[in-house]
């Protein structure tokens, strides 16, 4: 059975591949979102735009489903 917690290192690496160079603050915020809400960059739950993280519609549905 897989853990509900995301692999934070893998998710951060994927975010850097998708969104380019991220600031330290952006990475820390992403880590917080990953651990607190269990969202996933790989699944498309979150996107980075104009220096901010946004939870996508699919991400909101995934969070709601787990709650």
Phi and psi in radians as a Rosetta constraint file:
Dihedral C 1 N 2 CA 2 C 2 CIRCULARHARMONIC -1.418 0.35
Dihedral N 2 CA 2 C 2 N 3 CIRCULARHARMONIC 2.610 0.35
Dihedral C 2 N 3 CA 3 C 3 CIRCULARHARMONIC -1.252 0.35
Dihedral N 3 CA 3 C 3 N 4 CIRCULARHARMONIC 2.543 0.35
Dihedral C 3 N 4 CA 4 C 4 CIRCULARHARMONIC -1.269 0.35
Dihedral N 4 CA 4 C 4 N 5 CIRCULARHARMONIC -0.407 0.35
Dihedral C 4 N 5 CA 5 C 5 CIRCULARHARMONIC -1.327 0.35
Dihedral N 5 CA 5 C 5 N 6 CIRCULARHARMONIC 2.338 0.35
Dihedral C 5 N 6 CA 6 C 6 CIRCULARHARMONIC -1.275 0.35
Dihedral N 6 CA 6 C 6 N 7 CIRCULARHARMONIC 2.724 0.35
Dihedral C 6 N 7 CA 7 C 7 CIRCULARHARMONIC -1.345 0.35
Dihedral N 7 CA 7 C 7 N 8 CIRCULARHARMONIC 1.747 0.35
Dihedral C 7 N 8 CA 8 C 8 CIRCULARHARMONIC -1.055 0.35
Dihedral N 8 CA 8 C 8 N 9 CIRCULARHARMONIC -0.759 0.35
Dihedral C 8 N 9 CA 9 C 9 CIRCULARHARMONIC -1.073 0.35
Dihedral N 9 CA 9 C 9 N 10 CIRCULARHARMONIC -0.753 0.35
Dihedral C 9 N 10 CA 10 C 10 CIRCULARHARMONIC -1.128 0.35
Dihedral N 10 CA 10 C 10 N 11 CIRCULARHARMONIC -0.736 0.35
Dihedral C 10 N 11 CA 11 C 11 CIRCULARHARMONIC -1.156 0.35
Dihedral N 11 CA 11 C 11 N 12 CIRCULARHARMONIC -0.694 0.35
Dihedral C 11 N 12 CA 12 C 12 CIRCULARHARMONIC -1.146 0.35
Dihedral N 12 CA 12 C 12 N 13 CIRCULARHARMONIC -0.729 0.35
Dihedral C 12 N 13 CA 13 C 13 CIRCULARHARMONIC -1.071 0.35
Dihedral N 13 CA 13 C 13 N 14 CIRCULARHARMONIC -0.752 0.35
Dihedral C 13 N 14 CA 14 C 14 CIRCULARHARMONIC -1.113 0.35
Dihedral N 14 CA 14 C 14 N 15 CIRCULARHARMONIC -0.710 0.35
Dihedral C 14 N 15 CA 15 C 15 CIRCULARHARMONIC -1.090 0.35
Dihedral N 15 CA 15 C 15 N 16 CIRCULARHARMONIC -0.708 0.35
Dihedral C 15 N 16 CA 16 C 16 CIRCULARHARMONIC -1.157 0.35
Dihedral N 16 CA 16 C 16 N 17 CIRCULARHARMONIC -0.613 0.35
Dihedral C 16 N 17 CA 17 C 17 CIRCULARHARMONIC -1.175 0.35
Dihedral N 17 CA 17 C 17 N 18 CIRCULARHARMONIC -0.720 0.35
Dihedral C 17 N 18 CA 18 C 18 CIRCULARHARMONIC -1.334 0.35
Dihedral N 18 CA 18 C 18 N 19 CIRCULARHARMONIC -0.734 0.35
Dihedral C 18 N 19 CA 19 C 19 CIRCULARHARMONIC -1.934 0.35
Dihedral N 19 CA 19 C 19 N 20 CIRCULARHARMONIC 0.056 0.35
Dihedral C 19 N 20 CA 20 C 20 CIRCULARHARMONIC 1.445 0.35
Dihedral N 20 CA 20 C 20 N 21 CIRCULARHARMONIC -2.796 0.35
Dihedral C 20 N 21 CA 21 C 21 CIRCULARHARMONIC -1.177 0.35
Dihedral N 21 CA 21 C 21 N 22 CIRCULARHARMONIC 2.147 0.35
Dihedral C 21 N 22 CA 22 C 22 CIRCULARHARMONIC -1.857 0.35
Dihedral N 22 CA 22 C 22 N 23 CIRCULARHARMONIC 2.523 0.35
Dihedral C 22 N 23 CA 23 C 23 CIRCULARHARMONIC -1.224 0.35
Dihedral N 23 CA 23 C 23 N 24 CIRCULARHARMONIC 2.849 0.35
Dihedral C 23 N 24 CA 24 C 24 CIRCULARHARMONIC -1.064 0.35
Dihedral N 24 CA 24 C 24 N 25 CIRCULARHARMONIC -0.681 0.35
Dihedral C 24 N 25 CA 25 C 25 CIRCULARHARMONIC -1.112 0.35
Dihedral N 25 CA 25 C 25 N 26 CIRCULARHARMONIC -0.763 0.35
Dihedral C 25 N 26 CA 26 C 26 CIRCULARHARMONIC -1.075 0.35
Dihedral N 26 CA 26 C 26 N 27 CIRCULARHARMONIC -0.719 0.35
Dihedral C 26 N 27 CA 27 C 27 CIRCULARHARMONIC -1.149 0.35
Dihedral N 27 CA 27 C 27 N 28 CIRCULARHARMONIC -0.732 0.35
Dihedral C 27 N 28 CA 28 C 28 CIRCULARHARMONIC -1.129 0.35
Dihedral N 28 CA 28 C 28 N 29 CIRCULARHARMONIC -0.702 0.35
Dihedral C 28 N 29 CA 29 C 29 CIRCULARHARMONIC -1.125 0.35
Dihedral N 29 CA 29 C 29 N 30 CIRCULARHARMONIC -0.744 0.35
Dihedral C 29 N 30 CA 30 C 30 CIRCULARHARMONIC -1.065 0.35
Dihedral N 30 CA 30 C 30 N 31 CIRCULARHARMONIC -0.797 0.35
Dihedral C 30 N 31 CA 31 C 31 CIRCULARHARMONIC -1.017 0.35
Dihedral N 31 CA 31 C 31 N 32 CIRCULARHARMONIC -0.696 0.35
Dihedral C 31 N 32 CA 32 C 32 CIRCULARHARMONIC -1.114 0.35
Dihedral N 32 CA 32 C 32 N 33 CIRCULARHARMONIC -0.777 0.35
Dihedral C 32 N 33 CA 33 C 33 CIRCULARHARMONIC -1.109 0.35
Dihedral N 33 CA 33 C 33 N 34 CIRCULARHARMONIC -0.720 0.35
Dihedral C 33 N 34 CA 34 C 34 CIRCULARHARMONIC -1.095 0.35
Dihedral N 34 CA 34 C 34 N 35 CIRCULARHARMONIC -0.788 0.35
Dihedral C 34 N 35 CA 35 C 35 CIRCULARHARMONIC -1.386 0.35
Dihedral N 35 CA 35 C 35 N 36 CIRCULARHARMONIC -0.612 0.35
Dihedral C 35 N 36 CA 36 C 36 CIRCULARHARMONIC -1.332 0.35
Dihedral N 36 CA 36 C 36 N 37 CIRCULARHARMONIC -0.740 0.35
Dihedral C 36 N 37 CA 37 C 37 CIRCULARHARMONIC -1.943 0.35
Dihedral N 37 CA 37 C 37 N 38 CIRCULARHARMONIC -0.147 0.35
Dihedral C 37 N 38 CA 38 C 38 CIRCULARHARMONIC 1.226 0.35
Dihedral N 38 CA 38 C 38 N 39 CIRCULARHARMONIC 0.417 0.35
Dihedral C 38 N 39 CA 39 C 39 CIRCULARHARMONIC -1.333 0.35
Dihedral N 39 CA 39 C 39 N 40 CIRCULARHARMONIC 2.952 0.35
Dihedral C 39 N 40 CA 40 C 40 CIRCULARHARMONIC -2.422 0.35
Dihedral N 40 CA 40 C 40 N 41 CIRCULARHARMONIC 2.282 0.35
Dihedral C 40 N 41 CA 41 C 41 CIRCULARHARMONIC -1.204 0.35
Dihedral N 41 CA 41 C 41 N 42 CIRCULARHARMONIC -0.717 0.35
Dihedral C 41 N 42 CA 42 C 42 CIRCULARHARMONIC -1.057 0.35
Dihedral N 42 CA 42 C 42 N 43 CIRCULARHARMONIC -0.662 0.35
Dihedral C 42 N 43 CA 43 C 43 CIRCULARHARMONIC -1.437 0.35
Dihedral N 43 CA 43 C 43 N 44 CIRCULARHARMONIC -0.098 0.35
Dihedral C 43 N 44 CA 44 C 44 CIRCULARHARMONIC 1.462 0.35
Dihedral N 44 CA 44 C 44 N 45 CIRCULARHARMONIC 0.360 0.35
Dihedral C 44 N 45 CA 45 C 45 CIRCULARHARMONIC -1.274 0.35
Dihedral N 45 CA 45 C 45 N 46 CIRCULARHARMONIC -0.390 0.35
Dihedral C 45 N 46 CA 46 C 46 CIRCULARHARMONIC -2.459 0.35
Dihedral N 46 CA 46 C 46 N 47 CIRCULARHARMONIC 2.596 0.35
Dihedral C 46 N 47 CA 47 C 47 CIRCULARHARMONIC -2.368 0.35
Dihedral N 47 CA 47 C 47 N 48 CIRCULARHARMONIC 2.721 0.35
Dihedral C 47 N 48 CA 48 C 48 CIRCULARHARMONIC -1.982 0.35
Dihedral N 48 CA 48 C 48 N 49 CIRCULARHARMONIC 2.113 0.35
Dihedral C 48 N 49 CA 49 C 49 CIRCULARHARMONIC -2.501 0.35
Dihedral N 49 CA 49 C 49 N 50 CIRCULARHARMONIC 2.241 0.35
Dihedral C 49 N 50 CA 50 C 50 CIRCULARHARMONIC 0.969 0.35
Dihedral N 50 CA 50 C 50 N 51 CIRCULARHARMONIC 0.677 0.35
Dihedral C 50 N 51 CA 51 C 51 CIRCULARHARMONIC 1.406 0.35
Dihedral N 51 CA 51 C 51 N 52 CIRCULARHARMONIC 0.230 0.35
Dihedral C 51 N 52 CA 52 C 52 CIRCULARHARMONIC -2.403 0.35
Dihedral N 52 CA 52 C 52 N 53 CIRCULARHARMONIC 2.646 0.35
Dihedral C 52 N 53 CA 53 C 53 CIRCULARHARMONIC -1.587 0.35
Dihedral N 53 CA 53 C 53 N 54 CIRCULARHARMONIC 2.386 0.35
Dihedral C 53 N 54 CA 54 C 54 CIRCULARHARMONIC -2.229 0.35
Dihedral N 54 CA 54 C 54 N 55 CIRCULARHARMONIC 2.345 0.35
Dihedral C 54 N 55 CA 55 C 55 CIRCULARHARMONIC -1.481 0.35
Dihedral N 55 CA 55 C 55 N 56 CIRCULARHARMONIC 2.229 0.35
Dihedral C 55 N 56 CA 56 C 56 CIRCULARHARMONIC -1.341 0.35
Dihedral N 56 CA 56 C 56 N 57 CIRCULARHARMONIC 2.976 0.35
Dihedral C 56 N 57 CA 57 C 57 CIRCULARHARMONIC -1.033 0.35
Dihedral N 57 CA 57 C 57 N 58 CIRCULARHARMONIC -0.767 0.35
Dihedral C 57 N 58 CA 58 C 58 CIRCULARHARMONIC -1.075 0.35
Dihedral N 58 CA 58 C 58 N 59 CIRCULARHARMONIC -0.666 0.35
Dihedral C 58 N 59 CA 59 C 59 CIRCULARHARMONIC -1.113 0.35
Dihedral N 59 CA 59 C 59 N 60 CIRCULARHARMONIC -0.726 0.35
Dihedral C 59 N 60 CA 60 C 60 CIRCULARHARMONIC -1.108 0.35
Dihedral N 60 CA 60 C 60 N 61 CIRCULARHARMONIC -0.700 0.35
Dihedral C 60 N 61 CA 61 C 61 CIRCULARHARMONIC -1.134 0.35
Dihedral N 61 CA 61 C 61 N 62 CIRCULARHARMONIC -0.693 0.35
Dihedral C 61 N 62 CA 62 C 62 CIRCULARHARMONIC -1.149 0.35
Dihedral N 62 CA 62 C 62 N 63 CIRCULARHARMONIC -0.719 0.35
Dihedral C 62 N 63 CA 63 C 63 CIRCULARHARMONIC -1.123 0.35
Dihedral N 63 CA 63 C 63 N 64 CIRCULARHARMONIC -0.757 0.35
Dihedral C 63 N 64 CA 64 C 64 CIRCULARHARMONIC -1.118 0.35
Dihedral N 64 CA 64 C 64 N 65 CIRCULARHARMONIC -0.681 0.35
Dihedral C 64 N 65 CA 65 C 65 CIRCULARHARMONIC -1.127 0.35
Dihedral N 65 CA 65 C 65 N 66 CIRCULARHARMONIC -0.656 0.35
Dihedral C 65 N 66 CA 66 C 66 CIRCULARHARMONIC -1.302 0.35
Dihedral N 66 CA 66 C 66 N 67 CIRCULARHARMONIC -0.390 0.35
